[in-house]
């Protein structure tokens, strides 16, 4: 008998005889969406697999003896797919499944013979990459500060959540004056050198605009780079490499002073490379809701908000960087799989905490590698440049698919995540993303296709026919504010329609790539993109943190006609405009950036921008999603955090 059945049998022992059996059947039926009578009468699909958080991986995976982990359920599915005569459903009972490692899916986990494998969650089904932080105690001599031992497996993380609310990693003003040098800074005093764990400290370069087109920091008003400190000695601050060089030495055209060869933004951090604030330092842990992980003493510190009790709170520290990792290939794609009714939560992304940092270019793409500043994605424009042009490093997804076909993501919640929410990489085809909620995500909400192959060498590597409809994306990105709600690279025949996007830090929808060479009179990157449709989306309260974006932002040119946009109202932007398009289909202008402004104040435009005014009503169909997490009050609070 499995532990799952034992636990339910114990609750029914007071009932005699058949009544006890009925009680057990009732609890089992409720867990998997049925009544006791339905359980008794319904035919048992021989191939279906049942999973419950208190199941037993030694069990056969039946309704009455479920397995415990999604990984074991996957292995059982592999044993059955060659005998499918109907869709196979993996029934996931309510509860939190704490994943020890990502759930890896490949071609062996696909449907077969015209049937699908359906991973069906219940209300309250959570795939979690987090670890509970427990045993909190007040810190002596530090009023309001609590500490707890780091749980097993927690070596580093960039996020912490208390009762389902994201806490702020300790941050504050820099207590000294800094002057930039070739390798970092000279400080006016040795204060920073006396702080604990200096190599864990991070400088953040927030951008946006103080006045019209006067950027404050960063690598363009649409970016927010981050670089860790490498070491400190006295008043010398040495920044981590390669982040520092990739953010301060990007090569320029010899005959065009000030124009970086990547053609996207400046060649170096502006405002004399001064950071806006410092993050992940124990010494600035001074506000309620802030936390700090001392990796050397393996101690988590937290200042509770009003009404929070760390002793009883659910405190979650993300450990895994991926929750689901779909590893299809061109010759062996992942196919005929549906994931429904699952909440994906508590995953992190640790690359920005490494010496790579976060040297942003646009929309979460970054320059990486020891010589990225002078070669990466620069192709024919500089000696040694890697091709294709603009093939920078993409932010990964915490749920990621490569070469997936005939997939479905419906009625899920992507929430409390530390990278991008959902990544549909190269080779994704005939895939549906419908009725999901994306919120409280550190970076991009959803990524479709890549930018590494403007003209893929085979049909299997094309990204096409991805349908994104009736989703709600809001209150993001929470950490990498240059991210967008929906990022679409080189793709064909995609549909993005009837989605609601609101309270986002930068652009709502970004379509296309590789258009920046128009700044020097060169054609945009030729690519396979065509017939992508953006229609009937409701987009508002975008660009809440950064600038030079839009509700719908298009750049680059399609290889053949056409990219269309119609009736996607974009309104209530605080610092910019929303390109919505007229009510009839139009082909996006072949410029590096095409946008229309709906704000009342006129905006200055450069030769790299096309600006027109479109008036559209906000009567588009709202998405209907059964995955409900968060609230408008939460969105407002998240916006205030920016």
C-alpha positions as CSV (number, residue, x, y, z in Angstrom):
1,X,0.0,0.0,0.0
2,X,1.4,3.4,-0.9
3,X,1.9,6.2,1.6
4,X,-0.7,8.2,-0.2
5,X,-3.4,5.6,0.5
6,X,-2.1,5.0,4.0
7,X,-2.5,8.7,4.9
8,X,-6.1,8.7,3.6
9,X,-6.9,5.4,5.3
10,X,-5.8,6.7,8.6
11,X,-8.3,9.6,8.3
12,X,-11.1,7.1,7.8
13,X,-10.4,4.5,10.5
14,X,-13.1,5.7,12.8
15,X,-15.7,4.7,10.1
16,X,-16.5,1.0,10.3
17,X,-16.4,-1.5,7.4
18,X,-17.7,-0.3,4.0
19,X,-18.0,3.3,5.3
20,X,-14.2,3.4,5.7
21,X,-13.7,2.2,2.2
22,X,-16.2,4.8,0.9
23,X,-14.4,7.6,2.8
24,X,-11.1,6.6,1.2
25,X,-12.7,6.5,-2.2
26,X,-14.2,9.9,-1.6
27,X,-10.8,11.5,-0.7
28,X,-9.2,9.9,-3.7
29,X,-11.9,11.0,-6.0
30,X,-11.7,14.6,-4.8
31,X,-8.0,14.6,-5.2
32,X,-8.2,13.7,-8.9
33,X,-11.4,15.6,-9.7
34,X,-14.1,13.0,-9.2
35,X,-16.7,11.8,-6.6
36,X,-16.7,8.5,-4.8
37,X,-19.5,7.2,-7.1
38,X,-17.6,8.4,-10.2
39,X,-14.5,6.6,-9.0
40,X,-16.4,3.4,-8.4
41,X,-18.3,3.5,-11.7
42,X,-15.9,5.2,-14.2
43,X,-13.8,3.0,-16.5
44,X,-10.1,3.0,-15.5
45,X,-8.0,4.2,-18.4
46,X,-5.2,1.6,-18.3
47,X,-2.5,3.9,-19.5
48,X,-3.2,7.0,-17.3
49,X,-0.7,7.9,-14.5
50,X,-1.6,9.4,-11.2
51,X,0.7,11.6,-9.1
52,X,0.3,13.1,-5.6
53,X,2.7,15.0,-3.4
54,X,2.4,12.3,-0.7
55,X,2.4,9.4,-3.1
56,X,5.1,6.7,-3.4
57,X,7.5,6.4,-6.3
58,X,7.5,2.6,-5.7
59,X,3.7,2.5,-6.4
60,X,2.3,1.7,-9.8
61,X,0.9,5.2,-10.4
62,X,-2.8,4.2,-10.3
63,X,-5.6,6.3,-8.9
64,X,-5.4,4.4,-5.6
65,X,-1.7,4.1,-5.6
66,X,-0.2,7.3,-7.1
67,X,3.5,8.0,-7.5
68,X,5.1,11.0,-5.7
69,X,7.2,12.8,-8.3
70,X,6.6,14.1,-11.8
71,X,9.9,12.6,-12.8
72,X,8.7,9.1,-11.9
73,X,5.4,9.8,-13.7
74,X,7.4,10.7,-16.8
75,X,9.3,7.4,-16.6
76,X,6.0,5.5,-16.4
77,X,4.7,7.4,-19.4
78,X,7.8,6.3,-21.4
79,X,6.9,2.7,-20.8
80,X,3.4,3.2,-22.2
81,X,3.5,5.5,-25.2
82,X,4.2,2.8,-27.7
83,X,0.8,1.2,-26.7
84,X,-1.4,4.2,-26.9
85,X,-5.0,3.8,-28.2
86,X,-6.2,7.2,-26.7
87,X,-4.7,10.2,-25.1
88,X,-2.6,9.4,-21.9
89,X,-3.3,11.7,-19.0
90,X,-0.9,12.3,-16.1
91,X,-3.2,13.3,-13.3
92,X,-1.5,15.7,-10.9
93,X,-3.3,16.0,-7.5
94,X,-3.3,19.3,-5.7
95,X,-0.3,20.3,-3.7
96,X,3.3,21.4,-4.1
97,X,5.7,19.2,-6.0
98,X,9.2,20.2,-4.8
99,X,11.4,19.2,-7.8
100,X,14.9,17.9,-6.9
101,X,15.9,18.6,-10.5
102,X,14.2,20.0,-13.6
103,X,11.6,17.8,-15.2
104,X,13.4,16.9,-18.4
105,X,11.3,15.9,-21.4
106,X,12.5,14.7,-24.8
107,X,11.2,12.8,-27.8
108,X,10.6,9.7,-25.7
109,X,8.0,11.5,-23.7
110,X,5.9,12.5,-26.7
111,X,2.5,11.3,-27.7
112,X,2.2,8.6,-30.3
113,X,-0.2,7.2,-33.0
114,X,-2.1,10.5,-33.1
115,X,-2.6,10.7,-29.4
116,X,-1.2,13.1,-26.8
117,X,0.3,13.0,-23.4
118,X,-1.6,15.4,-21.2
119,X,-0.1,16.6,-17.9
120,X,-3.3,17.7,-16.1
121,X,-3.0,19.7,-12.9
122,X,-5.7,20.3,-10.3
123,X,-6.6,23.5,-8.4
124,X,-3.5,24.0,-6.3
125,X,-1.0,21.9,-8.3
126,X,2.4,23.6,-8.1
127,X,5.7,22.7,-9.7
128,X,8.2,24.3,-7.3
129,X,12.0,24.7,-7.6
130,X,12.2,26.3,-4.1
131,X,13.2,25.2,-0.7
132,X,11.4,26.2,2.5
133,X,13.5,28.5,4.8
134,X,12.6,27.6,8.4
135,X,13.7,27.9,12.0
136,X,13.8,31.7,12.1
137,X,15.1,33.6,15.1
138,X,15.5,37.3,15.9
139,X,19.1,38.5,15.5
140,X,20.5,39.7,18.8
141,X,21.3,43.4,18.9
142,X,19.6,44.1,15.5
143,X,16.1,45.2,16.1
144,X,13.6,43.9,13.5
145,X,16.2,41.6,11.8
146,X,15.7,37.8,11.7
147,X,17.9,35.0,10.6
148,X,17.5,31.3,9.6
149,X,19.9,28.6,8.4
150,X,20.0,28.1,4.7
151,X,18.2,24.9,3.8
152,X,20.1,22.0,2.2
153,X,20.7,22.7,-1.5
154,X,20.5,26.5,-1.2
155,X,24.0,27.7,-2.2
156,X,22.8,30.8,-4.0
157,X,19.7,32.5,-5.1
158,X,18.5,35.9,-6.3
159,X,15.0,35.8,-5.0
160,X,13.1,35.2,-1.8
161,X,9.3,35.0,-1.3
162,X,7.4,35.4,2.0
163,X,3.8,34.1,2.0
164,X,3.8,34.2,-1.8
165,X,5.1,37.8,-2.0
166,X,8.5,38.6,-3.5
167,X,10.9,40.2,-1.0
168,X,13.5,42.8,-2.1
169,X,17.1,41.7,-2.1
170,X,18.9,44.2,0.2
171,X,19.7,47.4,-1.7
172,X,20.6,51.0,-0.9
173,X,22.6,54.1,-1.9
174,X,26.3,53.8,-2.4
175,X,28.0,55.4,0.7
176,X,31.0,56.7,-1.1
177,X,31.8,58.8,-4.2
178,X,33.1,56.7,-7.1
179,X,35.3,57.6,-10.0
180,X,35.4,55.1,-12.9
181,X,38.7,53.6,-14.0
182,X,39.7,51.0,-16.7
183,X,39.0,48.2,-14.3
184,X,36.3,49.6,-12.0
185,X,36.4,52.5,-9.6
186,X,38.4,54.5,-7.1
187,X,36.3,55.3,-4.0
188,X,36.5,58.3,-1.8
189,X,36.9,56.1,1.2
190,X,37.5,52.4,2.0
191,X,34.0,51.9,3.3
192,X,33.0,49.2,0.8
193,X,36.2,47.3,1.4
194,X,35.1,46.8,5.0
195,X,31.7,45.3,4.0
196,X,31.2,41.6,4.3
197,X,31.4,39.3,1.2
198,X,32.4,42.0,-1.3
199,X,32.4,39.7,-4.3
200,X,28.7,39.1,-3.8
201,X,27.9,42.8,-4.0
202,X,26.3,44.1,-7.2
203,X,26.1,47.5,-8.8
204,X,22.9,48.4,-10.7
205,X,22.7,50.9,-13.5
206,X,19.0,51.9,-13.8
207,X,18.1,53.8,-16.9
208,X,15.0,55.5,-18.1
209,X,14.9,59.3,-18.6
210,X,15.3,62.1,-16.2
211,X,14.1,64.6,-18.9
212,X,13.4,64.1,-22.5
213,X,16.2,62.0,-24.0
214,X,18.5,62.6,-21.1
215,X,19.4,59.2,-19.9
216,X,20.5,58.7,-16.3
217,X,22.6,55.6,-16.3
218,X,22.8,52.3,-18.2
219,X,23.5,51.4,-21.8
220,X,20.5,53.2,-23.3
221,X,17.2,54.3,-21.7
222,X,15.7,50.8,-22.4
223,X,18.3,48.9,-20.4
224,X,19.2,48.2,-16.8
225,X,22.6,46.5,-16.7
226,X,24.1,44.9,-13.5
227,X,27.7,44.0,-12.8
228,X,29.1,42.3,-9.7
229,X,32.1,43.5,-7.8
230,X,35.2,41.3,-8.4
231,X,37.2,42.5,-5.4
232,X,38.0,45.5,-3.2
233,X,41.1,46.7,-1.6
234,X,41.2,50.0,0.3
235,X,39.7,52.5,-2.1
236,X,40.2,50.4,-5.2
237,X,37.0,48.7,-6.5
238,X,37.8,46.1,-9.2
239,X,34.7,45.0,-11.1
240,X,34.0,41.4,-12.2
241,X,35.1,40.4,-15.7
242,X,33.8,40.0,-18.3
243,X,30.8,42.1,-17.2
244,X,32.8,45.2,-16.8
245,X,34.5,45.2,-20.2
246,X,31.3,44.1,-22.0
247,X,29.6,47.1,-20.5
248,X,32.3,49.7,-20.9
249,X,34.4,48.8,-23.9
250,X,31.9,48.0,-26.7
251,X,33.7,48.9,-29.9
252,X,32.8,51.9,-32.0
253,X,33.0,52.7,-35.7
254,X,36.2,54.4,-36.4
255,X,34.6,56.9,-38.8
256,X,31.4,57.4,-36.7
257,X,32.4,58.8,-33.3
258,X,30.1,57.7,-30.6
259,X,28.3,55.0,-32.7
260,X,28.8,51.5,-31.2
261,X,29.3,48.8,-33.8
262,X,26.4,46.9,-32.3
263,X,24.3,49.9,-33.3
264,X,21.8,49.5,-30.5
265,X,23.1,51.8,-27.7
266,X,26.2,53.5,-26.4
267,X,29.5,51.8,-26.3
268,X,29.9,52.2,-22.5
269,X,27.9,52.9,-19.4
270,X,26.7,56.4,-19.4
271,X,27.1,59.1,-16.7
272,X,30.8,58.1,-16.3
273,X,29.7,54.6,-15.5
274,X,28.3,55.5,-12.2
275,X,25.9,53.0,-10.6
276,X,22.5,54.1,-9.4
277,X,22.6,51.9,-6.3
278,X,24.2,48.8,-4.7
279,X,22.4,45.5,-4.2
280,X,23.0,42.3,-2.2
281,X,25.0,43.9,0.6
282,X,24.3,43.1,4.2
283,X,25.2,46.6,5.2
284,X,22.1,48.1,3.4
285,X,19.7,45.6,4.8
286,X,17.6,48.2,6.6
287,X,14.1,48.2,5.2
288,X,11.1,45.9,6.0
289,X,10.7,43.4,3.2
290,X,14.5,43.2,2.5
291,X,16.6,40.1,2.7
292,X,20.2,38.9,2.3
293,X,21.8,35.5,1.9
294,X,25.3,35.2,3.5
295,X,26.6,32.3,1.4
296,X,29.7,31.9,3.5
297,X,27.9,31.4,6.8
298,X,24.9,29.8,5.1
299,X,22.5,32.2,6.8
300,X,19.4,33.9,5.4
301,X,18.5,37.3,6.9
302,X,15.2,39.0,6.6
303,X,13.4,42.1,7.9
304,X,9.7,41.2,8.1
305,X,7.0,43.5,6.8
306,X,4.2,44.6,9.1
307,X,2.1,41.7,10.1
308,X,4.6,39.0,9.1
309,X,5.9,36.4,11.5
310,X,8.9,34.5,10.1
311,X,8.3,31.7,12.5
312,X,5.0,30.8,10.9
313,X,5.4,32.3,7.4
314,X,5.9,30.3,4.3
315,X,9.4,31.5,3.2
316,X,10.6,30.1,-0.2
317,X,14.1,30.4,-1.7
318,X,14.3,29.3,-5.3
319,X,17.1,26.8,-6.0
320,X,16.5,25.3,-9.5
321,X,17.0,27.4,-12.6
322,X,14.6,25.3,-14.7
323,X,11.4,23.6,-13.8
324,X,10.6,22.0,-17.1
325,X,13.3,21.5,-19.7
326,X,12.0,20.3,-23.1
327,X,14.9,19.0,-25.1
328,X,13.7,18.2,-28.5
329,X,16.0,18.2,-31.5
330,X,15.5,18.7,-35.2
331,X,15.7,15.0,-35.9
332,X,13.8,13.9,-32.7
333,X,11.4,16.7,-31.7
334,X,9.3,16.8,-28.5
335,X,5.7,16.5,-29.7
336,X,2.0,16.0,-28.9
337,X,2.3,17.1,-25.2
338,X,-0.1,19.3,-23.2
339,X,0.6,21.0,-19.9
340,X,-2.6,22.2,-18.3
341,X,-3.6,23.7,-14.9
342,X,-0.1,23.8,-13.4
343,X,1.5,26.7,-11.4
344,X,5.2,27.0,-12.2
345,X,6.9,28.8,-9.4
346,X,10.1,29.4,-7.4
347,X,12.9,29.1,-9.9
348,X,15.9,31.4,-10.2
349,X,18.6,32.4,-12.7
350,X,22.2,32.7,-11.4
351,X,24.2,33.9,-14.4
352,X,23.8,37.6,-13.4
353,X,25.4,36.7,-10.1
354,X,28.4,35.3,-11.9
355,X,31.2,37.3,-13.4
356,X,29.1,37.5,-16.6
357,X,26.7,39.8,-14.8
358,X,23.9,41.3,-16.9
359,X,25.4,43.5,-19.7
360,X,22.1,44.2,-21.4
361,X,21.6,45.1,-25.1
362,X,17.8,45.0,-25.3
363,X,14.8,43.0,-24.2
364,X,16.9,40.8,-21.8
365,X,19.5,39.9,-24.5
366,X,23.1,40.4,-23.1
367,X,26.7,40.6,-24.3
368,X,28.6,37.6,-22.8
369,X,32.0,36.0,-23.0
370,X,35.5,37.2,-22.4
371,X,35.7,39.2,-25.7
372,X,32.0,39.7,-26.2
373,X,32.4,43.5,-26.3
374,X,34.4,43.4,-29.5
375,X,33.1,40.3,-31.3
376,X,29.7,38.9,-30.2
377,X,27.1,39.4,-32.8
378,X,29.1,42.0,-34.7
379,X,29.6,39.8,-37.8
380,X,30.8,41.7,-40.9
381,X,31.0,45.0,-39.1
382,X,34.3,44.3,-37.2
383,X,37.2,41.9,-37.6
384,X,36.6,38.7,-35.8
385,X,32.9,39.5,-35.3
386,X,30.7,36.4,-34.8
387,X,27.7,35.9,-37.0
388,X,24.9,36.4,-37.5
389,X,24.6,40.0,-36.6
390,X,22.8,40.8,-33.3
391,X,23.0,37.2,-32.1
392,X,23.5,38.1,-28.4
393,X,22.7,35.9,-25.5
394,X,19.1,35.4,-24.6
395,X,17.7,35.2,-21.1
396,X,16.6,31.6,-20.5
397,X,13.2,30.5,-19.6
398,X,12.4,28.8,-16.3
399,X,10.1,26.6,-18.4
400,X,11.9,26.0,-21.7
401,X,11.2,24.1,-24.9
402,X,13.5,23.5,-27.8
403,X,12.2,21.9,-31.0
404,X,8.7,21.2,-29.8
405,X,5.8,20.5,-32.1
406,X,2.1,20.3,-31.5
407,X,2.4,21.4,-27.9
408,X,-0.2,23.0,-25.6
409,X,0.2,25.2,-22.6
410,X,-3.2,26.1,-21.2
411,X,-4.7,27.4,-17.9
412,X,-1.3,27.5,-16.2
413,X,0.2,30.2,-14.0
414,X,3.8,31.3,-14.5
415,X,4.4,33.2,-11.3
416,X,7.3,33.8,-8.8
417,X,10.0,33.2,-11.4
418,X,13.6,34.5,-11.7
419,X,14.3,34.4,-15.4
420,X,11.8,34.4,-18.3
421,X,8.6,32.6,-17.7
422,X,8.1,30.5,-20.8
423,X,10.8,30.0,-23.5
424,X,9.6,28.5,-26.8
425,X,13.0,28.2,-28.6
426,X,14.0,27.4,-32.1
427,X,12.1,24.7,-33.9
428,X,8.8,25.3,-31.9
429,X,5.9,24.6,-34.3
430,X,2.2,24.3,-34.1
431,X,2.1,25.2,-30.5
432,X,-0.7,26.8,-28.5
433,X,-0.3,29.0,-25.4
434,X,-3.8,29.8,-24.2
435,X,-5.5,31.1,-21.1
436,X,-2.4,31.4,-18.9
437,X,-1.4,34.0,-16.3
438,X,2.2,35.4,-16.3
439,X,3.1,37.6,-13.4
440,X,5.8,38.3,-10.8
441,X,8.5,37.2,-13.2
442,X,12.0,38.7,-13.1
443,X,12.5,39.0,-16.9
444,X,10.5,38.4,-20.1
445,X,7.1,36.9,-19.7
446,X,7.3,34.7,-22.8
447,X,9.9,34.2,-25.5
448,X,9.1,32.8,-28.9
449,X,11.8,31.8,-31.4
450,X,15.4,32.9,-31.3
451,X,17.7,35.3,-33.1
452,X,20.7,33.0,-33.7
453,X,19.5,31.9,-37.1
454,X,17.9,34.5,-39.3
455,X,17.7,31.9,-42.1
456,X,17.6,28.4,-40.5
457,X,19.3,25.7,-42.5
458,X,16.4,23.2,-42.2
459,X,12.6,23.3,-41.8
460,X,13.0,21.6,-38.5
461,X,14.7,24.6,-37.0
462,X,12.0,27.1,-38.1
463,X,9.8,28.6,-35.4
464,X,6.3,28.9,-36.8
465,X,2.5,28.6,-36.2
466,X,2.7,29.5,-32.5
467,X,-0.7,30.7,-31.2
468,X,-0.6,33.0,-28.1
469,X,-4.2,33.8,-27.2
470,X,-6.3,34.8,-24.2
471,X,-3.4,35.2,-21.7
472,X,-2.9,37.8,-19.0
473,X,0.6,39.1,-18.6
474,X,1.1,41.8,-15.9
475,X,3.3,43.2,-13.2
476,X,6.5,42.2,-14.8
477,X,9.5,42.2,-15.2
478,X,10.3,42.5,-11.5
479,X,14.1,42.4,-11.7
480,X,15.4,42.9,-15.2
481,X,13.3,45.9,-16.1
482,X,14.3,46.0,-19.8
483,X,12.4,42.8,-20.3
484,X,9.1,42.6,-22.2
485,X,5.8,40.7,-21.8
486,X,6.0,38.8,-25.1
487,X,9.3,38.7,-27.1
488,X,9.0,37.3,-30.7
489,X,12.2,36.7,-32.7
490,X,12.6,35.3,-36.2
491,X,9.3,33.4,-36.7
492,X,6.6,32.6,-39.2
493,X,2.8,32.5,-39.1
494,X,2.5,33.2,-35.4
495,X,-0.6,34.7,-33.9
496,X,-0.6,36.9,-30.8
497,X,-4.2,37.9,-30.1
498,X,-6.8,38.6,-27.4
499,X,-4.2,38.9,-24.7
500,X,-4.2,41.5,-21.9
501,X,-0.8,43.1,-21.0
502,X,-0.6,45.7,-18.3
503,X,1.7,47.1,-15.6
504,X,5.0,46.2,-17.4
505,X,8.4,47.9,-17.0
506,X,9.2,48.3,-20.7
507,X,7.4,47.3,-23.9
508,X,4.4,45.1,-24.1
509,X,5.1,43.0,-27.2
510,X,8.4,43.1,-29.2
511,X,8.3,41.7,-32.7
512,X,11.3,41.1,-34.9
513,X,15.1,41.6,-34.6
514,X,18.2,42.7,-36.5
515,X,17.0,46.0,-37.8
516,X,19.6,48.4,-36.3
517,X,21.9,48.6,-39.4
518,X,19.5,51.2,-40.8
519,X,21.2,53.7,-38.5
520,X,24.2,53.6,-40.8
521,X,22.3,53.3,-44.0
522,X,22.6,49.5,-44.3
523,X,19.7,47.1,-44.8
524,X,18.3,45.2,-41.9
525,X,19.2,41.6,-41.4
526,X,17.4,39.4,-44.0
527,X,15.4,36.7,-42.3
528,X,12.7,34.1,-42.7
529,X,10.0,36.0,-40.7
530,X,6.7,36.5,-42.3
531,X,2.9,36.5,-41.8
532,X,3.0,37.0,-38.0
533,X,-0.2,38.6,-36.7
534,X,-0.6,40.8,-33.6
535,X,-4.4,41.5,-33.2
536,X,-7.0,42.5,-30.6
537,X,-4.7,42.7,-27.6
538,X,-5.4,45.1,-24.7
539,X,-2.2,46.8,-23.7
540,X,-1.9,49.5,-21.1
541,X,0.3,50.9,-18.3
542,X,3.5,49.8,-20.1
543,X,6.9,51.4,-19.9
544,X,6.5,51.9,-16.2
545,X,10.2,51.9,-15.5
546,X,12.2,52.4,-18.7
547,X,11.9,54.4,-21.9
548,X,12.2,54.2,-25.7
549,X,9.8,51.4,-26.2
550,X,6.1,50.9,-27.0
551,X,3.0,48.9,-26.4
552,X,3.8,47.0,-29.6
553,X,7.4,47.4,-30.7
554,X,8.5,46.2,-34.1
555,X,11.9,46.3,-35.6
556,X,13.7,44.6,-38.5
557,X,12.1,43.5,-41.7
558,X,10.3,40.3,-42.6
559,X,11.8,38.2,-45.4
560,X,8.5,38.1,-47.2
561,X,5.2,39.8,-46.6
562,X,4.0,40.5,-44.0
563,X,3.7,41.2,-40.3
564,X,0.3,42.6,-39.5
565,X,-1.0,44.4,-36.4
566,X,-4.6,45.5,-35.9
567,X,-6.8,46.8,-33.1
568,X,-4.3,46.3,-30.2
569,X,-5.0,49.3,-28.1
570,X,-1.9,50.6,-26.3
571,X,-2.7,53.4,-23.8
572,X,-1.7,55.0,-20.5
573,X,2.0,54.9,-21.0
574,X,3.8,57.1,-18.5
575,X,7.0,57.8,-20.6
576,X,6.4,56.8,-24.1
577,X,4.1,55.6,-26.8
578,X,2.3,52.5,-28.0
579,X,2.3,51.4,-31.6
580,X,-1.1,50.0,-32.1
581,X,-1.7,50.1,-35.8
582,X,-4.9,51.1,-37.6
583,X,-7.9,49.0,-37.7
584,X,-7.0,47.3,-41.0
585,X,-3.9,45.1,-41.5
586,X,-0.7,47.0,-42.2
587,X,2.8,45.9,-43.0
588,X,5.4,47.0,-40.4
589,X,7.6,49.7,-41.7
590,X,11.1,48.3,-42.5
591,X,12.9,50.4,-39.9
592,X,14.9,49.3,-36.9
593,X,12.1,50.5,-34.6
594,X,8.5,51.3,-35.6
595,X,6.1,52.8,-33.1
596,X,3.1,55.1,-32.7
597,X,2.5,57.3,-29.7
598,X,-0.7,57.7,-27.9
599,X,0.6,59.9,-25.1
600,X,-0.5,63.6,-25.2
601,X,2.9,65.1,-25.1
602,X,4.9,65.1,-28.4
603,X,7.9,62.9,-28.3
604,X,11.2,63.6,-30.1
605,X,12.1,61.1,-32.7
606,X,15.4,60.2,-34.3
607,X,16.0,58.9,-37.8
608,X,15.9,55.4,-36.4
609,X,12.3,55.8,-35.3
610,X,9.0,55.9,-37.2
611,X,6.4,57.7,-35.2
612,X,2.7,57.9,-36.1
613,X,-0.4,58.5,-34.1
614,X,-3.1,55.9,-34.1
615,X,-6.5,56.2,-32.4
616,X,-8.2,53.0,-31.4
617,X,-10.8,52.1,-28.8
618,X,-10.1,49.9,-25.9
619,X,-13.0,47.6,-26.6
620,X,-11.0,44.6,-27.5
621,X,-11.9,41.2,-26.1
622,X,-10.4,40.5,-22.7
623,X,-8.7,37.2,-22.2
624,X,-10.5,34.6,-20.2
625,X,-8.1,32.6,-18.1
626,X,-9.0,30.0,-15.4
627,X,-5.5,30.4,-14.0
628,X,-6.0,33.2,-11.4
629,X,-3.1,34.4,-9.3
630,X,-2.5,37.8,-7.9
631,X,-4.8,40.8,-8.1
632,X,-4.9,44.4,-9.4
633,X,-3.8,45.5,-6.0
634,X,-0.8,43.3,-6.4
635,X,0.0,44.7,-9.8
636,X,-0.2,48.2,-8.3
637,X,2.1,47.3,-5.5
638,X,4.6,45.7,-7.9
639,X,4.5,48.8,-10.1
640,X,5.3,51.0,-7.0
641,X,8.4,48.7,-6.5
642,X,9.9,50.1,-9.7
